Amino acid sequence: MIFHGDQDNVVPLQLSVKLDEWLKAAGIPDKLVIVKNGDHMFQPSGGAMSPTRAEMTRMIADFFDQYLR
């Protein structure tokens, strides 16, 4: 599971997009979530984040349940 803020000024979003492509090509289950208004540390930048931290936590738990049980 890859989370990347669309306001990240440390790591370019394209790197996470490329990692997502490579994982999919290798047949590795993954999910890329681009966090609207999220900076590098997932602090709000320019507005409310979407998904929220609570929603991201739920997504991580669901991903773990699906692939790491």
C-alpha positions as MATLAB code, in Angstrom:
seq = 'MIFHGDQDNVVPLQLSVKLDEWLKAAGIPDKLVIVKNGDHMFQPSGGAMSPTRAEMTRMIADFFDQYLR';
ca = [
       0.000    0.000    0.000;
       1.445    3.308   -1.101;
       0.193    6.655    0.174;
       1.484    9.841   -1.403;
       0.377   13.400   -0.733;
      -0.355   15.506   -3.785;
       1.311   18.455   -2.010;
       4.531   16.528   -1.197;
       7.485   18.823   -1.928;
      10.108   16.254   -0.824;
       9.415   13.166   -2.966;
       7.907   13.578   -6.447;
       4.520   11.907   -6.879;
       5.782   10.324  -10.107;
       8.095    8.062   -8.049;
       5.120    6.499   -6.263;
       3.258    6.178   -9.560;
       6.261    4.371  -11.053;
       6.583    2.071   -8.006;
       2.882    1.242   -8.325;
       3.405    0.355  -12.003;
       6.433   -1.848  -11.228;
       4.648   -3.713   -8.432;
       1.618   -4.360  -10.627;
       3.856   -5.539  -13.503;
       5.559   -7.977  -11.103;
       2.174   -9.322   -9.988;
       2.529   -7.947   -6.474;
      -0.734   -6.771   -4.913;
      -0.549   -3.085   -4.154;
      -2.674    0.022   -4.023;
      -1.616    3.609   -4.623;
      -3.616    6.236   -2.755;
      -2.965    9.857   -3.643;
      -3.874   12.004   -0.648;
      -5.461   15.263   -1.732;
      -3.972   18.249    0.128;
      -1.463   15.996    1.929;
       2.156   17.044    2.302;
       5.156   14.745    2.793;
       4.267   14.042    6.439;
       0.509   13.845    5.706;
      -0.222   17.187    7.268;
      -2.973   19.197    5.558;
      -1.630   21.615    2.962;
      -4.055   23.850    1.093;
      -7.234   22.365    2.532;
      -8.680   19.321    4.226;
      -6.986   16.036    3.389;
      -8.840   13.358    1.508;
      -8.734   10.613    2.518;
      -8.513   11.659    6.162;
      -6.032   10.051    8.552;
      -8.844    7.914    9.985;
      -9.795    6.764    6.496;
      -6.156    5.976    5.692;
      -5.897    3.907    8.879;
      -8.986    1.918    7.848;
      -7.563    1.406    4.346;
      -4.304    0.071    5.778;
      -6.134   -2.323    8.100;
      -8.324   -3.552    5.232;
      -5.276   -4.039    2.987;
      -3.477   -6.007    5.724;
      -6.576   -8.135    6.303;
      -6.847   -8.871    2.612;
      -3.192   -9.664    1.839;
      -1.359  -10.425    5.086;
      -3.740  -12.678    7.001;
];
